[in-house]
Each structure stands twice: as structure tokens, then as C-alpha cells.
Amino acid sequence: MNNLDKIKKLRELTSLGVLECKKALQESKGDFDTALGLLKKRGIEITEKKKGRKTAQGLIDSYIHFGGNLGVLVEVNCETDFVAKTDVFKSFVRDLAIHIAACSPEYISKDDIPEEKLRNISDIKEYTKEHCLMEQLFVKDNSKTVGDCLREVISKTGENIVIKRFARFSLEDAL
């Protein structure tokens, strides 16, 4: 694979600009995996820098499973209505609703778990993987977590994005 193909592949995987991908390849001396690692690290750094930004726009979406016995409402916020209207953002919110329907998370992150509940859990790491949305393997790509997917969307849009809240309704839960 030549450098041009590597840059193209890096862009496809990260949605970052040509110059950013080229720079990562130069820093990694042409090693694709190292360049991808560098870009992911930069994506995490970008996400951390954007965390404090106000997210007053966004989208509320729903998913009703075939047969109408399961439904989800999810609110995801971003900084501008421009980003809220993009296909990348709308697709992420829709996929997130489907994920919540399929995986039944109880909390968005570990920080949302009540302190008294944490005291009674023997394996906190395993519990958070199962019950916290951000730690669950993403239903559409189980090679990454929901948190990883969120960071990718932040990298693609250039804005802070926050999963604000969700509700999952199931007729089975009512019985």
C-alpha cells in the first residue's frame, strides 16, 4: 500500500483531513497502524478539549421495535443546530437508540451509578461494561465501545457532543 492509499484509508477510518492523516503517516515513518494510533490519540485529546463547551442544541430520537413491544427515546446534545442536522450526527443518534433497545443500559456512565450501589458490587469494571452505555460494546460494531463511537463523531463534527439522557420502555419490564 503506497502513502496515498494509506492516507485515503486513514481518512475513511477517522474522517480527519488529508493533512492530518499525512502528518500522522510522516510521524510514524509510514507505518499505518502507528499512524492510526496517533490519530486516535489526537481524537481523544480533541474530545477532552471540547468537553467544557456548552451543548444547547441536538436531537431527540426514538426507536420502536417491530411489534411495538419495545421503545427507546434518546437525547443527544451538540453545540450548534448545524451539526444536529448533519447525517453523521443524525445517524449516530439513531444507532444509539437502536443500541439502547438491544443492550438495555441502565446508566450513561460510571459516574451515574449511585454510590450505595457501587459499594455492593464485587467487580465494578465488569458491572460498568454491562450496565453503562459508554462502556458497552457498540451493537453495530463490537470492536469499539459506545464511548469510542461518540469520540469519533466528535472528531468528525468538530463539536462537543453529549449523550444527555435516555429512556427504554419494554412491555416485558411491565410484567
BELMO-V474804 format. One record per backbone hydrogen bond with DSSP energy under -0.5 kcal/mol. NH is the residue of the N-H (numbers start at 1). CO is the residue of the C=O. E is the energy in kcal/mol with one decimal. If there is no record, write none. Layout:
BEGIN
nh=NH co=CO e=E
nh=NH co=CO e=E
END
This chain:
BEGIN
nh=6 co=2 e=-2.3
nh=7 co=3 e=-2.7
nh=8 co=4 e=-2.3
nh=9 co=5 e=-2.5
nh=10 co=6 e=-2.7
nh=11 co=7 e=-2.4
nh=12 co=8 e=-2.1
nh=13 co=9 e=-2.1
nh=14 co=10 e=-2.3
nh=15 co=11 e=-2.8
nh=21 co=17 e=-2.2
nh=22 co=18 e=-2.8
nh=23 co=19 e=-2.6
nh=24 co=20 e=-2.0
nh=25 co=21 e=-2.1
nh=26 co=22 e=-2.3
nh=27 co=23 e=-2.5
nh=28 co=24 e=-1.8
nh=29 co=26 e=-1.3
nh=30 co=25 e=-3.1
nh=31 co=28 e=-1.4
nh=32 co=30 e=-0.7
nh=35 co=31 e=-2.2
nh=36 co=32 e=-2.6
nh=37 co=33 e=-2.1
nh=38 co=34 e=-2.4
nh=39 co=35 e=-2.4
nh=40 co=36 e=-2.3
nh=41 co=37 e=-2.3
nh=42 co=38 e=-2.4
nh=43 co=39 e=-2.2
nh=44 co=40 e=-2.1
nh=45 co=41 e=-2.2
nh=46 co=42 e=-2.7
nh=47 co=43 e=-2.3
nh=48 co=44 e=-2.3
nh=49 co=45 e=-2.0
nh=50 co=46 e=-1.7
nh=51 co=47 e=-0.8
nh=51 co=48 e=-0.6
nh=53 co=50 e=-1.9
nh=56 co=54 e=-0.6
nh=57 co=78 e=-2.3
nh=59 co=76 e=-2.6
nh=61 co=59 e=-0.5
nh=61 co=74 e=-2.4
nh=63 co=72 e=-2.1
nh=65 co=63 e=-0.5
nh=65 co=70 e=-2.9
nh=68 co=65 e=-2.7
nh=71 co=169 e=-3.0
nh=72 co=63 e=-2.3
nh=73 co=167 e=-2.4
nh=74 co=61 e=-2.4
nh=75 co=165 e=-2.9
nh=76 co=59 e=-2.5
nh=77 co=162 e=-3.1
nh=78 co=57 e=-2.1
nh=79 co=160 e=-0.5
nh=84 co=80 e=-1.6
nh=85 co=81 e=-1.1
nh=85 co=82 e=-0.6
nh=86 co=83 e=-1.7
nh=90 co=86 e=-2.5
nh=91 co=87 e=-2.7
nh=92 co=88 e=-1.9
nh=93 co=89 e=-2.5
nh=94 co=90 e=-2.3
nh=95 co=91 e=-2.8
nh=96 co=92 e=-2.4
nh=97 co=93 e=-2.0
nh=98 co=94 e=-2.1
nh=99 co=95 e=-2.5
nh=100 co=96 e=-2.6
nh=101 co=97 e=-2.0
nh=102 co=98 e=-2.2
nh=103 co=99 e=-2.9
nh=104 co=100 e=-1.7
nh=106 co=131 e=-2.3
nh=107 co=131 e=-2.2
nh=112 co=109 e=-1.7
nh=113 co=110 e=-1.5
nh=117 co=114 e=-0.6
nh=118 co=114 e=-1.9
nh=119 co=115 e=-1.7
nh=120 co=116 e=-0.7
nh=120 co=117 e=-0.8
nh=121 co=118 e=-1.3
nh=122 co=120 e=-0.5
nh=124 co=122 e=-0.7
nh=127 co=123 e=-2.2
nh=128 co=124 e=-2.7
nh=129 co=125 e=-1.8
nh=130 co=126 e=-1.4
nh=131 co=127 e=-2.7
nh=132 co=128 e=-2.2
nh=133 co=107 e=-3.2
nh=133 co=131 e=-0.6
nh=134 co=108 e=-2.7
nh=135 co=132 e=-1.3
nh=136 co=132 e=-1.1
nh=136 co=133 e=-0.9
nh=138 co=141 e=-0.5
nh=138 co=144 e=-2.9
nh=141 co=138 e=-1.1
nh=144 co=141 e=-1.8
nh=146 co=133 e=-0.5
nh=146 co=136 e=-2.0
nh=147 co=134 e=-1.9
nh=149 co=145 e=-2.0
nh=150 co=146 e=-2.5
nh=151 co=147 e=-2.2
nh=152 co=148 e=-2.0
nh=153 co=149 e=-2.1
nh=154 co=150 e=-2.4
nh=155 co=151 e=-2.3
nh=156 co=152 e=-2.4
nh=157 co=153 e=-2.6
nh=158 co=154 e=-2.4
nh=162 co=77 e=-2.6
nh=164 co=75 e=-1.7
nh=164 co=162 e=-1.0
nh=165 co=75 e=-1.3
nh=167 co=73 e=-2.6
nh=169 co=71 e=-3.4
nh=171 co=69 e=-2.4
nh=174 co=170 e=-0.9
nh=175 co=171 e=-0.7
nh=175 co=172 e=-0.8
END
